[in-house]
Amino acid sequence: MADSLAIMIQEARKKLKMTQAQVAAAIERSKTTVVDIERGRTVPDDARILLRLAQALRLDAAELFARALRDRTSGNEHIPEDVWRYLGESLLLRVLPEAAEIDVCSPRSYKVIEAIAEALADDLFPMQVEDGAAIPVFDALVHAEAVAEKANLEHSLRATASRELPEEARTSFEDGTFVVQLRADAWERGEAGEGRFRFTAAHEIGHVVLHQHELLKTGGVVFRDTVCSASERLRPGVPIYQSPEWQANVFAACFLMPTKAVRRYLRRAQDRASAEGLAETFGVSLQAARIRLDKLISKLLPEENPA
C-alpha cells in the first residue's frame, strides 16, 4: 500500500484532534512537510523525524518505521508483513541511542521509589494522607517551589500549562530551573479530576524528584510523554527498574495513593472496599487503582488480619 504511512499519520492526528501545525512543531519541521506526508507526496528518510512523529502521535514506532520503509521500496508486494516489522524494529534500535532523550537511569526498586513518593505526599498534604482523601496534585504544580523545597531539589522548579505543547507533557531543565509543562487541555482536565491527567501530573513530578541528576547531567534533555511503554523504550538487556518511565509511573501511583491513605480508605469502606472505590476516592484510573492494590496487598493484609 503506497500511502500506508500517510493514512497512519493522518488518522492518528485526527484521533488526537491535533492540527497539522501542531504536528509540525512536534517534529520541528514546517506544516508543508506534514501536509506532504499525509498526502503521500513524501516519505521521510530521516529516522529522527519518524521517531518524533511516533512520539507526538502516540504511534507504535516500530510499525511506523516499517511502513515508511515499505512505502519507500518499490516491488515489495511479496515481502511478508513480519519481515517489514523486523526491519522497522531494527531501524528503530539503531536510531534510539542518538534520538531518544533519557532512556536509562540509575536503578531504583519499587520500595525505594514508594518511600520517596509517600514521604513527599505526606510532607505536602498531611491532612489528605491522614484522611485517606485524594491528593491535590495540581496544587503541587501551582506551588512548585514547595515541592522543590520538600524534595531537596538542587534548583528551583516551576510548572506551566501550554497550548503550544505537541505532546501531553514534558519535563526539562532550562536556564537553571526544572520545568514541568502540561498541554493546556491536560492541565484543565486534570484539575477537573480526570484520573489519567492527574496521573500525568504526578508522573512528571516524579521525573524531577527521581531524575534531577540525569536532567542536570544532560544539560536540558527532556522527558516527553510518548506512546511507548516503559519496557519498549529500554534497550535490550536493560532491566525495567532502570527505566525512567517505569520509575515515574511507580512514583505517580505511590504519590497519589500512599499506603497510609489507602489503609484509611479500606478501614472506612470495610466490606464496600473495591478497586473501583479506590479509583474514585483517589482520583485515578481503575487500572492504576488495581495495580496499586495488587502491590499493596501483602503490606496491608498483615495489619488487617494479624492472625
Number of C-alpha atoms within 10 A of each C-alpha: 10 14 19 15 26 22 16 16 21 18 14 17 20 12 10 11 10 16 14 19 17 21 24 20 17 19 21 12 13 14 16 12 19 25 17 14 18 22 15 16 11 18 21 18 12 9 17 17 16 20 23 21 22 23 21 27 26 17 19 16 23 22 20 23 27 23 25 24 20 25 20 14 11 9 7 12 10 6 10 9 13 10 11 20 19 15 19 21 17 14 17 22 16 11 14 17 12 9 14 16 15 19 17 18 16 13 13 17 12 14 11 11 22 22 15 17 28 23 18 19 23 18 15 20 18 15 13 17 25 16 15 24 20 21 26 18 23 20 14 20 22 13 14 21 17 17 24 20 13 15 18 11 17 14 14 17 22 16 21 14 16 16 11 13 18 24 22 20 24 22 24 22 24 14 9 13 15 24 22 24 23 27 18 17 14 23 24 15 14 21 17 12 18 16 20 17 25 26 24 23 27 25 27 29 28 26 25 25 23 23 19 17 15 20 22 18 11 12 14 19 17 20 23 21 20 21 17 16 12 19 16 13 22 20 14 9 6 13 12 19 18 19 25 26 29 19 26 26 22 23 29 28 22 25 28 29 31 28 21 15 23 24 21 16 21 18 13 13 13 10 8 9 13 16 18 14 16 26 19 16 17 24 25 23 19 17 13 23 24 16 13 21 19 12 12 16 10 10 13 17 11 10 10 11 7 7 6
